Amino acid sequence: MAKAETPKKNVIAEYLQLIVSVVVIVFVVRSFIFEPFRIPSPSMDPTLKTGDYVIVSKFSYGFGRQSIFDIPLINDRIFWREPKRGNVVVFADPITPRTKKLIKRVVGVPGDVIEVRDSLLYINGVAADRDYIGPGSSNADIETSGDFFTETFESQNGKDHEHVIWDKYPNAMFDNFGPYTVPEDHLFFMGDNRDNSSDSRSSSLRAVHRKFVMGRAQFVLFSLNIEQAPNRRNRLKRSNPFRWDRFFRGIR
C-alpha cells in the first residue's frame, strides 16, 4: 500500500506569517510599551546630550494619539495620569506633530503659576532652590561655557525633585518670564540647558496640551559622541564614537 505523501510546506506563507507577526509585535511594543528616541539637540544638556538614545515608556501617562503613530483614533487621552513636576517627557510639537518631537522637563502642571526672575524659576510664588556646582562645558553644544547648578523644587507628591541645570550667561532671552498660569489639561516645559532651549517660555510653544504627550524618558540606552559645530552639520567623533559612561544611565 502506497504511503500518503506529506504535503509540502508553503515556505512563502510561513515567511509572510513570520513577517506579519514581527510587524504586529513591533507595532504593539512601540505603541503601548516602549519606543526609542534620539536626542536631536542640546536643549536638555547636561541631563541629556545630543546623540543620546533614550527609551520612552508609552504607558506612563496613559495613551493618546501620539502614542499610536499619530493615528487619529483618540482625540485626547485615555487612562490619563498627570506627569509629576521634574519628569522628563517626550511630546509632539503642536505645530508640526507628525514630523517634530521634543523632549523637555515638566516644571508646571495645570493651575501652576510659573515665573522666571533673573533666571531663577518660581513655581506658585516659591523659588526653586539652587546650589552652585561649578563651571561646566559640553562637546554637544556650540556654546561650551557656563555654570552648573543643582535645582530643586517640590513635586505633586510633596517630595523634592532634584536635577542639574546649565546656566550659561546673564540676561539671556528667557531669564525673565511670566507670571504665567498653566491652563487646564496643559503642561509647562523647560529645558535643563536654560539659555539654549526653545520651550514653554517661548511664544511659539507656551504650555502644551496633554494630547501631544508621547511618554516619559526613562533611561539612556546608548550614546554616540556627536559634536555641535558652527556652520557645519553635527559630526560623529570617529576616534571615540561612543560615550560609554552614558550607557544605561537613568534619567532624573
N, C-alpha and C positions, 0 to 999 in steps of 0.2 A: 504494500500500500504506500503510495507516494506521500511524503510529508508535505504538509501545507507550507507554502513559502511565507517567511516572515516579512511583513510589509516593510519596505524601505522607509526610513525616517526622512521626513521632509526637512533637510538641513536649512533651507532658506526660511521656512516657517519658524524653526527653532531660533535662528538668529534674530528674526523680527520680533519674536516673543521676548528674547533677552533684551533687545534694544528698547522695546516699549516698557519693560519692567524697570530698566535703569532710568529712563526718562521720567517715569512716574515717581520713582523714589527720589530723584533729584528735585522734581517739582515740589513734592511734599516737604522735603527737608528744607529747601530754600524758602518756601512759602510760610511754613509754620514753625520751624525749629531754629536753624542757624543759617547764616549767609556770610560769606567773606566780603570784606570791604577794604579797598586800598585807600590809604590816606593821600589825598591829592595835593595838599597844600600845608604850609607850616602854621596854620591858624591855631592849632592845639599844642604846639611846641611850648614847653618841654614834655608834656604828658605823652603826646603822640607826634611822631616825626614824619615828614614826607618820605614815603617808601615803606612805612609800616603797613602790614596786612593784618587787619583785626577781624575777630569773629563777633558777629552781631546776633544776639538772641532775639528772634522774631516774636516770641511769646511773652516777653517781659511785660508789655503794656497792652495785651490783647491784640486783636487783629483788625486791620483796615485795608483800604485799597492799595496802599503802598506795600503791604505785606505780600500781596499776591500778584507780583509783576505788573502793578498798576492796572489790573483788570477791574473795570467798574462794576464789581459785584456788590461792594459795600460802599456807601457814600461817606459814612463817618467811621465808627469803630464798634466792634463787639468785644465783650469781656474787658472793657477798658479798665486799666489800673494806672493811676496817675504816677508819673515818674517822681522820684524824690529829688529835692534840690541837691545838686552835686553829681547826679548821674550824667554820664557821657552818652549822648543819644545821636543816632543816625536818622536823618529825616530828608524828605524830598524838598527841593527848592520850590516854594509855592508858585513861582513864576514859570519855571520850566521843570515840572515834577518828573517828566519821563526821562529827561537827559541829565539832570544835575542833582546829585546827592550831597548833603552837607553833614558834618559831624561837629557838634559843639557840646558845651556843658550847660545843663539846666541850672539857672540861678533864680528863676521866678516861676511860680505856678499861679493859677487863676486867683485873682484878688490881691496878689502881692503888689506892693509899690516899690519899684526899682529906681534907684538913683545912683549916679556916679559923680563924685565930687573930687576933683584933683586926683583922679584915677582910682580913688577908694570906693569900693562897692558898698552901697547901703540897701538893705532889704527891710522893708517896713520900718524905716527910720533907724534901724540898728546897723552900725558899721561892722563890716566883716573884719575879723582880726587879721592883722598882717605881721608876720615875723620875717625880718630880713635874713636871707640866706647868704647872699653874696653875688658878685658879678658872674654872669653866665654867657655862654655862646653856643652856637649850633651850626653844623655844616649843612643843615636842612633849611636854612633861611638866609637870604641875601644880607639882611641886617643882623650881624652876628653879635653886636654888643648889647649890653643891658644888664638888669639885675633880676635875680630870682627871689621870690617871696613865697612863704607858706601862707595860704589864705584859708581861713576857717569861718564857716557860718553854720547856722542851725538848719537842719533838715526838718521835714514834717513830723518825723517820729520823735522829735525832741533831742536827737543825738547830733553832735557836731560833725560836720564833714570837712575834712582837711585835704588840700591838694596844693600843688605848686603852680605858680603863675610866673610869667615873664613880662616885666615892665621895662621897656627899652629907653624911653626918653620922656621928659616932662612936657606938658602942654601939647599932647598928641590930640588927634582929631576927636577921639571918643573919651577923653579924660574927664569930660563933664557932660552929663546926660540926665534928662528927666527933671522932676519925678514923673514916672510913667506907671499907670496901673495896668496890670496884665488882665486882658479880657477873659471872660468865661470860655472854657474849653481851649485855651491857648497856653503856650509855654514861652518863657523868655530865655534865650540862649546867649551865652558869651563864650568866646574862645579864650584859652589859657594864655595864648600869645596876645596879650591885651592890646598892643599897639599895631598888630598886624592881623586883624581878624574882622571881617565884614560879617557882623552878627546882628542880634536884635537891637543893638544901639543904632544901626543904620536905618535910614528912612526907606531903603529898598527892601528891607526884610521885616523889621519890628517883630512882635510876638507871632509865633507860628501856631496855626490851628492843629489840634491833635490828630486830625485825619491824615496829615502828612508824615507822621511819625512812622519809622520803619522798625526800630528796635534799639536795644541797649548794647553798647560796645562792652564786651566782657574782658577780652584779653588780646594781646598781640600774638598772632600765630608765628609770624616771622617778619624780618625787616631787611630791606635792601638799602644799601648805603647810597642814597641818591642826594646829590648836591643841588642847591639852588645857585644859579649863576646869572648875573645880569646880561641881558641881550642874547641869551642862549637858552635852549631848552634844557630841562632837567637832565643831568647826566649821571650814569652809574659809575661809581669808582671801581675800575677793573682790578686794582691791586687788592682791594678788600671789599668784595661785593656784599657781604653780609654783616649786619650788626648782631653778632652772636649774643651779646648781653641783653638784647631785647626779645629774644625768642621766648614765647610762652609767658610773657610778662602780664600780670593782671593790671587792669585799668581802674584807677581810683577817681 
